[in-house]
Amino acid sequence: MQITLETKPFPGVETEALVSYVFEGDEPVQGRIAEIDQAAGGLLKKLSKGGEFSGKPLEMTLIHAPAGLKAARLLLVGAGKREKFDVAGLRRLAGAALRYLKGRSAKQIAFLVREGDLNDGTAQAVVEGALTADFETDKYKTDKKNEKSVDSLTIVGYSDGEKAAGEKGLSRGRIIAESQNFARDLVNEPSNKLTPRVLADKAAAMAKEAGLAVDILDEKKITELKMGALLSVAQGGPEPPRVIVITYTPANAKPGGPVLGFIGKAVTFDTGGISIKPADGMEKMKYDMAGGAAMIGTMRALAALKPNVKVVCVVPSTENMPGGTAQKPGDIQTSMSGKTIEVLNTDAEGRLILADAITYAKQNLGVTHMVDAATLTGAIVVALANINVGVFGGADQAWTDKVLASAKAVGEKMWQMPMDDEYREFIKGSFADIQNIGSGKGGGSITGAWFIREFAGDTPWVHLDIAGTAWNDDAKPWLAKGPTGLPVRTLVHLAMSY
């Protein structure tokens, strides 16, 4: 999709559809909407008084051949209460508008930004919303007869003096949205098309194209490093594991400065192993690599945005299969750190592969601050549904607060969960140092986080459980059914905050 910014007065913009938004209140026809109303001879006030639109969130009002405008159609989208409106709301609104008009065969769209919202963050939100909304998950469908697409989006409403800020936001929004879609495309791949080796190849190709350093650890190197926890998950199937390491180094890196470690779980298919999952819904376990995909997508964005901090991405990747060589409940494995693990449930495999990845990041790559993302537990879905990402922090609350601040800034909903010391007792091993699931009832997402924290140690660390938010079971007005690309925007903002 071609995206441009136009400073031409909006009534004269020739397009198939002009989009803007109205706020809920006593009089939604205000500001630039009032200017449109004046050009249209008072039509909008008549429609508003007649109850045609009220400004309620994502309410769509489509007007054909509006008088006084060169646009063939005018779409007014409800933005809700002005005091609650933010960049996340604008992003959703822009995405919902694009999908609504795309379904009505619009090829050219102009988006009119309201007065008071003219800055680089606004243009960025519109672009992110539009590009992520344009992403479809029908890659493998052969019938493309009814496929619809939007060719161009023009952002209007900026003056010549405001154009530079708008262009900056447009560029940044495109980079982030395309990187989020890159991650979504990886997650959407079926497991017969995306094995650990294929994922590693795709990540390496992206890194080389973006100018990032990349190192792929194969099964021989993984064995040499004694990554027993990762190898224990991989041993049940014929596909060998991989560890993907991508490094961004700023041009003027300060000696002794922080090194961020972004670590993502990438189980390209999870059967549960010997502790096999129920058949119902197992097909979605192709997305058990969504955390790893998000980290790879984040690195793609950072290569172009160039933060002033070194970032290392570590993605352990494997399948979890129930073959004759699979590990069994009761097995004891030795991790790269030397810590022994009693495997009580082979379906609690994500924390095993993250354990070795975190150890490698600390010991071999010099990482000083870590964030891991994983589709780790069904328990987080019980706790937070598909609304919030579960956030679990270590002893350094300041680092957790920094991650949460980035999430809030970009509109990705996250909620900090408790990590009281009492929960640590749940994973105390009977026959090994620790066990991979809790011995008590409940608290499954917390005990999973505590297991990972054992390997992070004193390093500032945050765990993001994205099991409920990495995938949409149903399409949203602003996003297709399938992968969401969370938490790419949060991690990009976190790195750029340096």
C-alpha positions as CSV (number, residue, x, y, z in Angstrom):
1,M,0.0,0.0,0.0
2,Q,1.3,3.4,-0.9
3,I,1.1,5.9,2.0
4,T,1.6,9.6,1.6
5,L,1.0,12.8,3.5
6,E,-0.8,15.7,1.7
7,T,-1.0,19.3,2.9
8,K,-3.6,20.3,0.3
9,P,-6.9,21.6,1.8
10,F,-9.0,18.4,2.4
11,P,-12.3,19.5,0.7
12,G,-10.3,19.4,-2.6
13,V,-8.7,16.0,-2.1
14,E,-9.9,13.7,-4.8
15,T,-10.3,10.2,-3.4
16,E,-12.7,7.3,-3.3
17,A,-13.3,7.8,0.4
18,L,-12.5,10.5,2.9
19,V,-12.3,9.3,6.5
20,S,-12.5,11.3,9.7
21,Y,-13.7,10.7,13.2
22,V,-16.3,12.3,15.5
23,F,-16.4,12.4,19.3
24,E,-19.3,11.4,21.5
25,G,-21.0,14.3,23.1
26,D,-23.8,16.9,22.9
27,E,-22.6,18.1,19.5
28,P,-20.3,15.7,17.5
29,V,-20.2,18.2,14.6
30,Q,-17.3,20.4,15.7
31,G,-13.9,21.5,14.5
32,R,-13.0,20.1,11.1
33,I,-16.2,18.0,11.0
34,A,-18.0,21.3,11.1
35,E,-15.9,22.5,8.2
36,I,-17.0,19.4,6.3
37,D,-20.6,20.1,7.3
38,Q,-20.3,23.7,6.0
39,A,-19.0,22.4,2.7
40,A,-21.8,19.9,2.5
41,G,-24.5,22.5,3.2
42,G,-25.3,21.4,6.7
43,L,-25.8,17.7,5.9
44,L,-23.9,16.4,8.8
45,K,-25.8,18.3,11.4
46,K,-29.0,17.1,9.9
47,L,-27.8,13.5,10.1
48,S,-26.6,13.9,13.6
49,K,-29.9,15.4,14.8
50,G,-31.6,12.5,13.1
51,G,-29.6,10.0,15.1
52,E,-27.5,8.8,12.1
53,F,-24.3,9.1,14.1
54,S,-23.4,9.8,17.7
55,G,-19.7,9.3,18.0
56,K,-19.9,6.0,19.9
57,P,-16.7,4.0,19.5
58,L,-16.2,2.5,16.0
59,E,-19.7,3.5,14.9
60,M,-19.6,3.8,11.1
61,T,-21.5,6.4,9.0
62,L,-21.0,6.2,5.3
63,I,-22.2,9.1,3.1
64,H,-22.1,8.7,-0.7
65,A,-21.4,11.6,-3.0
66,P,-21.2,14.3,-0.3
67,A,-21.9,17.7,-1.7
68,G,-19.0,20.2,-1.5
69,L,-16.3,17.5,-1.4
70,K,-14.3,15.9,-4.2
71,A,-14.3,12.6,-2.3
72,A,-16.7,10.1,-3.7
73,R,-17.6,8.9,-0.2
74,L,-17.3,10.3,3.3
75,L,-16.9,7.9,6.3
76,L,-17.3,9.2,9.8
77,V,-16.1,6.9,12.5
78,G,-17.1,7.2,16.1
79,A,-14.1,7.9,18.4
80,G,-15.9,7.7,21.8
81,K,-15.3,10.3,24.5
82,R,-12.7,12.9,23.7
83,E,-11.1,12.7,27.2
84,K,-10.5,8.9,26.7
85,F,-9.1,9.1,23.2
86,D,-5.5,8.2,22.8
87,V,-3.0,6.9,20.2
88,A,-4.2,3.3,20.7
89,G,-7.8,4.5,20.0
90,L,-6.7,6.3,16.9
91,R,-4.8,3.2,15.7
92,R,-7.8,1.0,16.1
93,L,-10.1,3.6,14.5
94,A,-7.8,3.9,11.5
95,G,-7.6,0.1,11.2
96,A,-11.3,-0.3,11.5
97,A,-12.0,2.3,8.9
98,L,-9.6,0.7,6.4
99,R,-11.1,-2.8,6.8
100,Y,-14.6,-1.3,6.5
101,L,-13.8,0.5,3.3
102,K,-11.7,-2.4,2.0
103,G,-14.7,-4.6,2.3
104,R,-16.6,-2.1,0.1
105,S,-13.9,-2.2,-2.6
106,A,-12.4,1.2,-1.9
107,K,-8.9,1.5,-3.5
108,Q,-8.0,5.0,-2.5
109,I,-8.5,6.4,1.0
110,A,-7.7,9.8,2.5
111,F,-7.6,10.0,6.3
112,L,-8.4,13.5,7.8
113,V,-6.6,14.1,11.1
114,R,-8.5,16.3,13.5
115,E,-7.2,19.6,14.7
116,G,-5.2,19.3,18.0
117,D,-3.9,15.9,16.9
118,L,-1.3,17.0,14.4
119,N,2.0,15.5,15.5
120,D,4.3,12.7,14.5
121,G,2.6,10.3,17.0
122,T,-0.7,10.8,15.2
123,A,0.6,10.0,11.8
124,Q,2.4,7.0,13.2
125,A,-0.8,5.7,14.8
126,V,-2.8,6.1,11.6
127,V,-0.1,4.3,9.5
128,E,0.3,1.5,12.1
129,G,-3.5,1.0,12.3
130,A,-3.9,0.9,8.5
131,L,-1.0,-1.4,7.7
132,T,-1.8,-3.9,10.4
133,A,-5.5,-3.8,9.4
134,D,-4.6,-4.5,5.8
135,F,-2.8,-7.8,6.7
136,E,-4.8,-10.9,5.9
137,T,-4.3,-14.5,6.9
138,D,-5.5,-16.1,3.6
139,K,-2.0,-16.7,2.2
140,Y,-2.7,-20.3,1.3
141,K,-6.2,-19.9,-0.2
142,T,-6.1,-20.5,-3.9
143,D,-9.4,-18.7,-4.8
144,K,-8.4,-15.0,-5.0
145,K,-11.4,-13.9,-7.2
146,N,-13.0,-11.8,-4.5
147,E,-9.8,-10.6,-3.0
148,K,-10.0,-6.9,-2.2
149,S,-7.1,-4.5,-1.6
150,V,-6.4,-0.8,-0.8
151,D,-3.9,0.7,-3.1
152,S,-3.2,4.0,-1.4
153,L,-3.7,5.9,1.8
154,T,-3.3,9.7,2.0
155,I,-3.1,11.4,5.4
156,V,-4.6,14.9,5.2
157,G,-5.1,17.8,7.5
158,Y,-1.4,18.8,8.1
159,S,-0.2,22.2,7.1
160,D,3.1,22.9,5.4
161,G,4.6,23.8,8.7
162,E,3.4,20.5,10.3
163,K,4.4,18.3,7.4
164,A,7.9,17.4,8.7
165,A,6.5,16.0,11.9
166,G,3.8,14.1,10.0
167,E,6.4,12.6,7.6
168,K,8.5,11.5,10.5
169,G,5.6,9.7,12.1
170,L,4.6,8.2,8.8
171,S,8.0,6.7,8.3
172,R,8.3,5.3,11.8
173,G,4.8,3.9,11.7
174,R,5.5,2.1,8.5
175,I,8.7,0.5,9.9
176,I,6.9,-0.7,13.0
177,A,3.8,-1.9,11.3
178,E,5.6,-3.8,8.6
179,S,7.8,-5.4,11.3
180,Q,4.8,-6.4,13.3
181,N,3.2,-7.9,10.1
182,F,6.5,-9.7,9.5
183,A,6.1,-11.4,12.9
184,R,2.5,-12.1,12.2
185,D,3.3,-13.8,8.9
186,L,5.8,-16.1,10.7
187,V,3.2,-17.0,13.3
188,N,0.6,-17.7,10.6
189,E,2.8,-20.3,8.9
190,P,1.7,-23.9,9.5
191,S,4.2,-26.2,11.2
192,N,4.8,-28.2,8.1
193,K,6.0,-25.0,6.4
194,L,7.8,-23.5,9.3
195,T,10.1,-25.9,11.2
196,P,12.9,-24.7,13.5
197,R,15.4,-24.8,10.7
198,V,13.1,-22.8,8.3
199,L,12.4,-20.2,11.1
200,A,16.2,-19.9,11.6
201,D,16.7,-19.4,7.8
202,K,14.0,-16.8,7.6
203,A,15.4,-14.9,10.6
204,A,18.9,-15.1,9.2
205,A,17.8,-13.8,5.8
206,M,15.9,-10.9,7.5
207,A,18.9,-10.0,9.6
208,K,21.3,-10.0,6.7
209,E,19.0,-7.8,4.7
210,A,18.6,-5.4,7.6
211,G,22.3,-5.2,8.4
212,L,22.1,-7.1,11.7
213,A,24.6,-9.6,13.0
214,V,23.2,-13.1,13.1
215,D,24.4,-16.4,14.5
216,I,22.4,-19.7,14.3
217,L,23.3,-22.4,16.8
218,D,22.6,-25.9,15.3
219,E,22.1,-29.1,17.3
220,K,25.8,-29.8,17.4
221,K,26.6,-26.4,19.0
222,I,23.6,-26.7,21.3
223,T,24.9,-30.0,22.5
224,E,28.4,-28.6,23.0
225,L,26.9,-25.8,25.1
226,K,25.1,-28.5,27.3
227,M,21.7,-27.0,26.7
228,G,20.1,-30.0,28.3
229,A,16.7,-28.3,28.9
230,L,16.3,-27.4,25.2
231,L,17.5,-30.7,24.0
232,S,15.1,-32.6,26.2
233,V,12.2,-30.9,24.5
234,A,13.6,-31.5,21.0
235,Q,14.4,-35.2,21.5
236,G,10.9,-36.3,20.9
237,G,10.8,-35.6,17.2
238,P,13.0,-35.8,14.1
239,E,13.3,-32.0,13.6
240,P,16.6,-30.7,15.2
241,P,16.4,-27.5,17.4
242,R,18.0,-24.2,16.6
243,V,18.9,-21.1,18.7
244,I,18.7,-17.9,16.7
245,V,20.9,-15.0,17.9
246,I,20.4,-11.6,16.3
247,T,22.4,-8.6,17.4
248,Y,21.9,-4.9,16.9
249,T,24.9,-2.7,17.9
250,P,24.5,1.1,17.7
251,A,27.1,3.1,15.8
252,N,28.3,4.9,18.9
253,A,27.8,2.3,21.6
254,K,29.0,3.5,25.0
255,P,31.5,1.0,26.7
256,G,29.8,-0.4,29.8
257,G,26.4,0.6,28.7
258,P,23.3,-1.6,29.1
259,V,22.7,-4.5,26.7
260,L,19.1,-5.5,26.3
261,G,18.2,-9.1,25.8
262,F,15.0,-9.9,24.0
263,I,14.3,-13.6,24.4
264,G,11.4,-15.4,22.7
265,K,9.9,-18.9,22.9
266,A,9.6,-20.5,19.5
267,V,8.1,-23.9,19.7
268,T,7.0,-24.3,16.1
269,F,4.5,-27.0,17.0
270,D,3.5,-28.1,20.5
271,T,1.7,-31.4,20.9
272,G,2.4,-31.4,24.6
273,G,4.8,-34.3,24.2
274,I,4.0,-37.4,26.2
275,S,1.7,-35.2,28.4
276,I,-0.3,-34.8,25.1
277,K,-2.8,-32.0,24.6
278,P,-6.4,-32.6,23.8
279,A,-7.1,-32.8,20.1
280,D,-9.6,-29.9,20.2
281,G,-7.8,-26.8,19.3
282,M,-4.4,-28.4,18.9
283,E,-4.1,-27.0,15.4
284,K,-3.5,-23.6,16.9
285,M,-0.3,-24.8,18.5
286,K,1.5,-23.6,15.4
287,Y,1.4,-20.2,17.1
288,D,3.4,-21.5,20.1
289,M,6.4,-19.6,18.5
290,A,4.7,-16.2,18.7
291,G,7.1,-14.9,21.3
292,G,10.1,-15.7,19.2
293,A,8.4,-14.3,16.1
294,A,7.7,-11.0,18.0
295,M,11.4,-10.8,19.0
296,I,12.6,-11.3,15.4
297,G,10.1,-8.7,14.2
298,T,11.3,-6.3,16.8
299,M,14.9,-6.6,15.7
300,R,13.7,-5.9,12.1
301,A,12.3,-2.6,13.3
302,L,15.2,-1.6,15.4
303,A,17.6,-2.1,12.5
304,A,15.9,0.7,10.7
305,L,15.0,2.9,13.7
306,K,18.5,2.7,15.3
307,P,18.2,3.1,19.1
308,N,21.2,4.1,21.1
309,V,21.4,0.8,23.0
310,K,22.8,-2.6,22.1
311,V,20.0,-5.2,21.7
312,V,20.5,-9.0,21.5
313,C,17.7,-11.3,20.5
314,V,17.8,-14.9,21.5
315,V,15.2,-17.3,20.1
316,P,15.3,-21.0,21.1
317,S,13.3,-23.0,18.6
318,T,12.1,-26.6,18.6
319,E,9.1,-28.9,18.1
320,N,7.6,-30.7,21.1
321,M,6.6,-34.1,19.8
322,P,5.5,-37.4,21.5
323,G,7.8,-39.8,19.6
324,G,9.5,-42.9,21.0
325,T,12.5,-40.9,22.0
326,A,10.5,-38.2,23.8
327,Q,11.2,-37.3,27.4
328,K,8.8,-38.7,29.9
329,P,7.2,-37.3,33.1
330,G,9.6,-37.9,35.9
331,D,12.7,-37.5,33.8
332,I,15.5,-35.3,35.3
333,Q,17.3,-32.9,33.0
334,T,20.4,-30.8,33.5
335,S,20.2,-27.3,32.1
336,M,23.0,-25.2,30.7
337,S,23.3,-23.4,34.0
338,G,23.9,-26.7,35.8
339,K,20.6,-26.5,37.6
340,T,18.7,-29.8,37.5
341,I,15.0,-30.0,36.5
342,E,12.4,-32.6,37.3
343,V,10.0,-32.8,34.4
344,L,6.6,-33.5,35.8
345,N,4.7,-32.4,32.7
346,T,6.2,-32.5,29.2
347,D,3.6,-29.9,28.1
348,A,5.4,-27.3,30.3
349,E,8.2,-27.1,27.7
350,G,8.4,-23.4,26.9
351,R,10.0,-22.6,30.3
352,L,12.6,-25.3,29.7
353,I,13.8,-23.9,26.4
354,L,13.8,-20.3,27.8
355,A,15.9,-21.5,30.7
356,D,18.8,-22.3,28.5
357,A,18.3,-19.3,26.2
358,I,18.4,-17.0,29.2
359,T,21.5,-18.7,30.6
360,Y,23.2,-18.3,27.2
361,A,22.2,-14.6,27.0
362,K,23.7,-13.9,30.4
363,Q,26.8,-16.0,30.3
364,N,27.8,-15.8,26.6
365,L,26.3,-12.5,25.3
366,G,26.7,-10.0,28.1
367,V,23.0,-9.2,28.4
368,T,22.3,-6.9,31.4
369,H,18.5,-6.4,31.1
370,M,16.1,-9.0,29.8
371,V,12.5,-9.3,28.6
372,D,11.2,-12.7,27.5
373,A,7.9,-13.2,25.7
374,A,6.2,-16.6,25.5
375,T,2.8,-18.2,24.9
376,L,3.5,-19.9,28.2
377,T,0.4,-20.9,30.1
378,G,-3.3,-21.4,29.7
379,A,-3.5,-20.1,33.3
380,I,-2.9,-16.6,32.1
381,V,-5.9,-16.8,29.9
382,V,-8.0,-17.8,32.9
383,A,-6.7,-14.8,34.8
384,L,-6.7,-12.1,32.1
385,A,-8.6,-13.6,29.2
386,N,-7.4,-12.2,25.8
387,I,-7.3,-8.6,27.0
388,N,-4.1,-8.1,28.9
389,V,-0.6,-9.6,28.7
390,G,0.5,-11.0,32.0
391,V,3.7,-9.2,33.2
392,F,6.0,-10.9,35.8
393,G,9.0,-9.1,37.1
394,G,12.1,-10.0,39.1
395,A,13.6,-8.1,42.0
396,D,14.2,-4.9,40.0
397,Q,10.8,-3.2,40.0
398,A,12.3,-0.2,38.1
399,W,12.9,-2.4,35.1
400,T,9.4,-3.8,35.2
401,D,8.0,-0.3,35.5
402,K,10.0,0.7,32.4
403,V,8.5,-2.1,30.4
404,L,5.0,-1.3,31.6
405,A,5.5,2.4,30.7
406,S,6.4,1.4,27.2
407,A,3.4,-0.8,26.9
408,K,1.1,2.1,28.1
409,A,2.7,4.5,25.7
410,V,1.9,2.3,22.7
411,G,-1.4,1.0,23.8
412,E,-0.6,-2.6,24.3
413,K,-2.5,-3.7,27.4
414,M,-0.4,-5.3,30.1
415,W,-1.0,-6.2,33.8
416,Q,1.6,-6.9,36.4
417,M,1.0,-10.2,38.3
418,P,2.3,-11.1,41.8
419,M,5.6,-12.8,42.3
420,D,5.6,-13.4,46.1
421,D,8.3,-15.6,47.4
422,E,5.7,-18.1,48.6
423,Y,5.1,-19.1,45.0
424,R,8.7,-20.2,44.7
425,E,8.0,-23.0,47.1
426,F,5.6,-24.5,44.5
427,I,8.4,-25.4,42.1
428,K,10.9,-26.7,44.8
429,G,12.0,-30.1,43.5
430,S,11.6,-33.4,45.3
431,F,14.3,-35.2,43.3
432,A,16.0,-32.4,41.5
433,D,16.7,-28.7,42.1
434,I,13.4,-27.5,40.7
435,Q,10.4,-29.0,39.0
436,N,8.8,-27.6,35.8
437,I,5.2,-27.3,37.2
438,G,3.9,-26.2,40.5
439,S,3.0,-28.6,43.2
440,G,0.1,-26.5,44.5
441,K,-3.3,-25.9,43.0
442,G,-3.7,-22.8,40.9
443,G,-1.1,-20.0,40.2
444,G,0.0,-21.8,37.0
445,S,1.2,-18.7,35.2
446,I,3.0,-17.4,38.3
447,T,4.9,-20.7,38.9
448,G,5.8,-20.8,35.3
449,A,7.3,-17.3,35.6
450,W,9.1,-18.3,38.8
451,F,10.7,-21.2,37.0
452,I,12.1,-18.8,34.4
453,R,13.2,-16.4,37.1
454,E,15.4,-19.1,38.6
455,F,17.6,-18.8,35.5
456,A,17.4,-15.0,35.2
457,G,18.8,-14.7,38.7
458,D,19.7,-11.2,39.8
459,T,19.7,-9.8,36.2
460,P,16.8,-7.3,35.7
461,W,14.2,-9.4,34.0
462,V,10.6,-9.3,32.9
463,H,8.5,-12.2,31.6
464,L,5.5,-11.5,29.3
465,D,3.0,-14.3,29.1
466,I,1.3,-13.7,25.8
467,A,-0.7,-16.9,25.6
468,G,-4.0,-15.1,25.6
469,T,-3.1,-12.1,23.4
470,A,-0.8,-13.5,20.7
471,W,-3.8,-14.8,18.7
472,N,-7.3,-13.6,17.8
473,D,-9.8,-16.5,17.6
474,D,-12.2,-14.0,15.9
475,A,-11.6,-11.0,13.6
476,K,-11.7,-7.6,15.3
477,P,-13.0,-4.6,13.4
478,W,-9.4,-3.4,13.1
479,L,-7.5,-6.7,12.8
480,A,-7.9,-10.0,11.0
481,K,-8.5,-13.3,12.7
482,G,-5.2,-14.9,13.7
483,P,-1.8,-13.6,14.9
484,T,-1.7,-10.1,16.6
485,G,2.1,-9.4,16.6
486,L,2.2,-8.5,20.3
487,P,4.4,-7.2,21.9
488,V,6.5,-5.8,19.0
489,R,5.4,-2.2,19.6
490,T,6.2,-2.3,23.3
491,L,9.6,-3.7,22.8
492,V,10.4,-1.2,20.0
493,H,9.4,1.6,22.3
494,L,11.4,0.2,25.2
495,A,14.6,0.1,23.1
496,M,13.9,3.5,21.6
497,S,13.5,5.0,25.0
498,Y,17.3,4.9,25.5
